[in-house]
């Protein structure tokens, strides 16, 4: 087999690995939604353990990407794909970390009555999960329109974060809930907001992959 078909095959495998890692990350977010709604703390512990698989996938993709750059000396368009893949896996790994951080917080909140009155965290989680799914799909499918929709959804997540803050403040003032529990819920909402930010990052790396620009600034 000549060099180019081999290289194309390895690029396709890199795409496949990105999809696999994305699936693991989406599952982690979905599981955090379930834990929040059901207080299934055994599931919360599995999310933390599951994060190791995400970290392993990050190492596999990093190794494959660096090997491609060293062995194949890719042209500019391929170099942008490989280099952005390295950036995307960093964002996905951080999303996995943040899902695990949320799970860790939830395991310490057994029996907190605030679960029954915080309305917008599940909505935040569902929106961020969709953002991550669409961001990875956009990157793999080279779909800039889908990437733009992800960026717009980030405004929804930011608005929900502000609503959670208002809910927590109201609960602390009127219901006499423990301050620590309120802080934990704010941290959960902040982690979800950051997950949305990482999804936006993935979309910006798609822009760079296709154009060599980020926010209309030429990089390569």
C-alpha positions in Angstrom: 0.0 0.0 0.0 1.4 3.4 -0.9 1.9 6.1 1.6 -1.2 8.3 1.0 -3.8 5.5 1.3 -2.1 4.4 4.5 -2.2 7.9 5.8 -5.8 8.4 4.8 -6.7 5.2 6.7 -4.9 6.4 9.8 -6.7 9.7 9.6 -10.0 7.8 9.4 -9.0 5.8 12.4 -8.3 9.0 14.3 -11.8 10.2 13.4 -13.2 6.9 14.8 -11.2 7.3 18.0 -12.6 10.8 18.5 -16.1 9.5 18.1 -15.4 6.7 20.7 -14.1 9.2 23.1 -17.0 11.5 22.5 -19.4 8.7 23.2 -17.7 8.0 26.6 -17.9 11.7 27.5 -21.6 11.9 26.5 -22.3 8.8 28.7 -20.6 10.5 31.6 -22.8 13.6 31.3 -26.0 11.4 30.9 -25.1 9.5 34.0 -24.7 12.7 36.0 -28.2 13.7 34.9 -29.5 10.3 36.2 -27.6 10.6 39.5 -29.0 14.1 40.0 -32.6 12.9 39.3 -32.4 9.6 41.2 -29.7 10.1 43.8 -28.1 6.8 42.6 -24.8 7.1 44.4 -23.5 3.8 43.2 -23.8 5.2 39.7 -22.0 8.3 40.8 -19.1 6.2 41.8 -19.0 4.5 38.4 -18.8 7.9 36.7 -15.6 8.6 38.6 -14.2 5.2 37.6 -15.4 5.7 34.0 -13.2 8.8 33.8 -10.2 6.5 33.6 -11.5 5.2 30.3 -11.8 8.7 29.0 -8.2 9.4 30.1 -7.0 6.2 28.4 -8.7 7.3 25.1 -7.0 10.7 25.3 -3.6 8.9 25.5 -4.4 6.7 22.6 -5.5 9.6 20.4 -2.5 11.8 21.4 -0.1 8.9 20.6 -1.8 8.3 17.2 -1.7 12.0 16.4 1.9 12.6 17.3 2.9 9.4 15.4 1.1 10.7 12.3 2.9 14.1 12.5 6.3 12.5 13.0 6.0 9.7 10.4 3.9 11.2 7.6 4.9 14.9 7.5 1.4 15.9 6.6 0.5 18.8 4.3 -1.1 21.9 5.8 -4.8 20.8 5.7 -3.9 17.4 7.2 -1.7 19.0 9.8 -4.6 21.2 10.8 -6.7 18.1 11.3 -4.2 16.2 13.4 -3.2 19.3 15.5 -6.9 20.2 16.1 -7.6 16.6 17.1 -5.0 17.0 19.9 -6.8 20.1 21.0 -10.3 18.5 20.9 -9.2 15.5 23.0 -7.9 17.9 25.6 -11.3 19.6 25.8 -13.1 16.2 25.9 -10.8 15.0 28.7 -11.6 18.1 30.7 -15.3 17.5 30.1 -14.9 14.0 31.5 -13.1 15.4 34.5 -15.9 17.8 35.1 -18.5 15.1 34.9 -16.5 13.1 37.5 -16.2 16.2 39.7 -20.0 16.6 39.6 -20.4 13.0 40.5 -18.0 13.4 43.4 -20.0 16.3 44.7 -23.3 14.4 44.4 -22.0 11.5 46.5 -21.5 13.9 49.4 -25.0 15.3 49.2 -27.0 12.2 50.2 -30.5 13.3 51.4 -30.1 17.0 50.6 -33.6 18.4 50.3 -32.4 21.0 47.8 -32.7 18.3 45.1 -36.4 18.8 45.2 -36.3 22.6 44.6 -33.4 23.2 42.2 -35.2 23.2 38.8 -32.6 24.2 36.2 -29.6 22.0 36.8 -31.1 19.0 34.9 -31.9 21.4 32.0 -28.3 22.7 32.1 -27.0 19.1 32.0 -29.3 18.1 29.0 -28.3 21.2 27.1 -24.6 20.7 27.7 -24.8 17.0 26.7 -26.5 18.0 23.5 -23.8 20.7 22.9 -21.0 18.1 23.4 -22.7 15.6 21.1 -23.3 18.2 18.3 -19.8 19.7 18.7 -18.1 16.3 18.2 -20.5 15.5 15.3 -19.7 18.9 13.7 -16.0 18.3 14.0 -16.1 14.8 12.5 -18.5 15.8 9.8 -16.9 19.2 9.0 -20.3 20.9 9.6 -19.8 24.6 10.4 -23.5 25.2 10.5 -24.0 22.7 13.3 -21.0 24.2 15.1 -22.7 27.6 15.0 -25.8 26.1 16.5 -23.7 24.8 19.3 -22.3 28.2 20.0 -25.8 29.7 20.1 -26.9 27.0 22.6 -24.1 28.2 24.9 -26.2 31.3 25.6 -29.0 29.1 26.8 -26.6 27.3 29.2 -25.3 30.6 30.5 -28.9 31.8 31.1 -29.7 28.6 33.0 -26.6 29.1 35.1 -27.8 32.5 36.2 -31.2 31.0 37.1 -29.5 28.3 39.2 -27.7 31.0 41.1 -30.9 32.8 41.7 -32.6 29.6 42.9 -29.8 28.8 45.3 -29.8 32.3 46.8 -33.5 32.1 47.3 -33.4 28.7 48.9 -30.6 29.7 51.3 -32.6 32.8 52.3 -36.0 31.2 52.7 -35.6 27.5 53.4 -32.7 27.5 55.8 -30.8 25.0 53.7 -27.1 24.4 54.7 -24.8 26.9 53.0 -22.4 24.1 52.1 -25.2 22.4 50.0 -25.9 25.6 48.3 -22.2 26.1 47.4 -22.1 22.5 46.1 -25.0 23.1 43.8 -23.4 26.3 42.5 -20.2 24.3 41.8 -22.2 21.7 39.9 -23.8 24.4 37.8 -20.4 26.0 37.2 -18.9 22.6 36.0 -21.8 22.3 33.6 -21.2 25.8 32.3 -17.6 24.9 31.7 -18.6 21.7 29.8 -20.6 24.0 27.5 -17.5 26.2 27.1 -15.4 23.2 26.1 -18.1 22.2 23.5 -17.7 25.7 22.1 -13.9 25.3 22.0 -14.4 22.1 19.9 -16.4 24.1 17.4 -13.7 26.8 17.2 -11.1 24.1 16.5 -13.3 22.9 13.7 -13.2 26.5 12.3 -9.4 26.4 12.5 -9.3 22.9 10.9 -11.3 24.1 7.9 -10.0 27.6 7.4 -6.7 28.0 9.4 -8.5 30.8 11.3 -10.1 31.2 14.7 -12.5 34.1 15.1 -11.2 35.4 11.8 -7.6 35.4 12.9 -5.3 33.5 10.5 -3.1 31.0 12.4 -2.0 28.5 9.7 
